[in-house]
Amino acid sequence: MTVTTKPMTIEEYLTYDDGSDTRYELVNGELIAMPTESDLNNRIASFLFAIFLQSGVSYYCLRMGAQIAVSGARATAREPDLMVLSEETAAALEGATHCLITQDMPPPLLVVEVVSPKQETRDYRYKRTEYAGRQISEYWIVDAIAQKVTILQWVDGLYEEQVYQDDAVILSFVFALTLTASQVLNARN
């Protein structure tokens, strides 16, 4: 659902407050209300946060609820379910008044989107293009509805796609993990 009538800038978006607890993304200058996450989606994001922490990723490089500015026809800021930042990106955010990775900051190493019902096009198509524009090394699309985990790896200017299902071991090109699609989709070790 679109909330604003005139296109917003990133600066206007960062100061927008309608007095509610509604979360928004800025998409081509339009304020879009984000749907409430399901319990499973929250569990999957939390599970992955814990897995990355256990695998040695520093706590200060893990972000839930952070946003990233991406290219669009107008100003666009997305809020992935989970991001793993590089040391440089974490340092660039230090002291920021808003947890927004701007266009002048290095991109995160990894972005994870957990697909919500009726949001497939947003995660598979639009965000894929937007994250490619930021040259994010790895983009995970975790789809509990379709029972698959899609890993997109940034190679020579394009994303190469690998789909994992059931007990297939997920191969991250950025992190050494021993994790199956089933473990991620069910948020269980």
C-alpha positions in Angstrom: 0.0 0.0 0.0 1.4 3.4 -1.0 1.2 6.0 1.7 2.5 9.3 0.2 1.3 11.3 -2.7 4.4 13.2 -3.7 7.7 11.4 -4.2 10.1 11.5 -1.2 13.8 11.8 -1.1 16.0 9.6 1.1 16.3 12.5 3.5 12.6 13.0 3.8 12.1 9.3 4.3 14.6 9.2 7.1 12.7 11.9 9.0 9.2 10.6 8.2 7.1 9.7 11.3 3.4 9.0 11.1 3.2 8.2 14.8 2.5 4.5 14.2 4.6 1.3 14.4 4.2 0.6 10.7 7.4 -0.2 8.9 8.0 1.3 5.5 10.3 0.8 2.5 10.9 3.7 0.1 10.3 2.5 -3.5 10.9 4.9 -6.3 10.1 7.8 -4.0 6.9 6.2 -2.7 6.5 5.2 0.9 5.3 1.6 0.9 3.9 -0.1 4.1 5.6 -3.4 4.7 3.5 -6.4 5.5 3.8 -7.9 9.0 6.2 -10.8 9.0 5.0 -14.3 9.8 6.4 -16.2 12.7 8.2 -18.6 10.4 9.9 -15.7 8.5 11.1 -14.2 11.8 12.4 -17.6 12.9 14.2 -18.2 9.7 15.9 -14.7 9.9 16.8 -15.3 13.5 18.1 -18.8 12.8 20.4 -17.5 10.1 21.6 -14.7 12.3 22.6 -17.3 14.9 24.2 -19.5 12.3 26.4 -16.6 11.0 27.3 -15.6 14.5 28.3 -19.3 15.3 30.3 -19.4 12.1 32.5 -16.6 13.3 30.9 -13.5 11.8 31.3 -10.6 14.3 28.1 -9.5 15.9 28.7 -5.9 14.8 28.6 -7.1 11.1 25.1 -8.7 11.4 22.0 -6.5 10.9 18.3 -7.1 11.2 16.1 -4.1 10.6 18.8 -2.2 8.8 18.1 -0.6 5.4 20.1 -0.2 2.2 19.7 2.5 -0.4 19.5 1.0 -3.9 19.0 2.5 -7.4 15.5 3.1 -8.7 13.7 5.6 -10.9 13.6 7.7 -7.7 14.9 7.2 -4.2 14.6 3.6 -3.0 15.6 2.1 0.4 15.0 -1.6 1.1 14.9 -3.4 4.4 16.2 -7.0 4.0 15.5 -9.6 6.7 19.2 -10.0 7.4 22.4 -8.4 6.2 26.0 -9.4 6.8 28.2 -6.4 6.5 31.9 -6.1 5.7 34.2 -4.5 8.3 34.3 -1.4 6.1 30.5 -1.1 5.9 30.1 -1.6 9.7 32.7 1.1 10.2 30.8 3.4 7.8 27.6 3.0 9.8 29.3 3.6 13.1 27.7 6.7 14.7 25.0 7.0 12.1 21.7 8.4 13.3 19.8 5.9 11.0 20.8 2.4 10.1 20.8 3.0 6.4 23.6 1.9 4.1 23.8 4.8 1.7 25.0 4.8 -1.9 28.4 6.2 -0.9 29.0 3.3 1.6 30.4 -0.1 0.6 27.7 -2.7 0.0 27.0 -5.5 2.5 28.6 -8.9 1.8 25.3 -10.7 2.0 21.6 -9.8 1.9 18.9 -12.3 2.9 15.3 -11.9 2.0 12.7 -14.3 3.4 9.8 -14.3 0.9 6.4 -13.3 2.3 3.1 -14.5 0.7 2.2 -12.4 -2.4 5.6 -10.7 -2.3 7.4 -13.2 -4.6 7.9 -10.7 -7.5 9.4 -8.1 -5.2 12.0 -10.5 -3.8 12.8 -12.5 -7.0 12.7 -9.8 -9.6 12.8 -6.2 -8.3 15.2 -6.7 -5.4 17.4 -8.9 -7.5 17.9 -6.0 -9.9 18.4 -3.5 -7.1 20.9 -5.6 -5.2 22.8 -6.3 -8.4 23.0 -2.5 -8.9 24.9 -2.4 -5.6 27.1 -5.3 -6.6 26.3 -7.2 -3.4 28.4 -10.4 -3.4 25.7 -12.8 -2.4 21.9 -12.5 -2.2 19.8 -15.3 -0.6 16.1 -15.7 -1.3 14.6 -18.0 1.3 11.2 -19.2 0.1 9.4 -21.4 2.6 6.3 -21.3 0.4 8.1 -22.8 -2.6 10.4 -24.8 -0.3 13.6 -23.6 -1.8 16.7 -21.4 -1.1 18.0 -19.5 -4.0 21.6 -18.3 -3.7 22.7 -15.5 -6.1 26.4 -15.0 -6.4 27.8 -11.8 -8.0 30.2 -13.0 -10.8 31.6 -10.7 -13.6 28.8 -8.2 -13.4 25.8 -10.6 -13.1 24.2 -12.8 -10.5 24.7 -16.5 -11.1 21.8 -18.5 -9.5 21.9 -21.8 -7.6 18.7 -23.3 -6.1 18.7 -25.6 -3.1 15.9 -27.8 -1.8 15.4 -30.6 0.7 18.7 -31.9 2.2 20.9 -30.2 -0.4 23.9 -28.6 1.3 24.0 -24.8 0.6 27.2 -23.5 -0.9 27.9 -20.0 0.1 30.7 -18.4 -1.9 31.3 -15.8 0.9 31.0 -17.9 4.1 32.1 -21.4 5.1 28.8 -23.0 6.3 27.5 -26.5 6.7 23.8 -26.0 6.3 21.0 -27.6 4.3 18.0 -26.0 2.6 15.8 -28.0 4.9 17.5 -26.6 8.0 17.0 -23.1 6.8 13.4 -23.5 5.6 12.4 -25.1 8.9 14.8 -22.9 11.0 16.2 -25.9 12.8 19.7 -27.4 13.3 
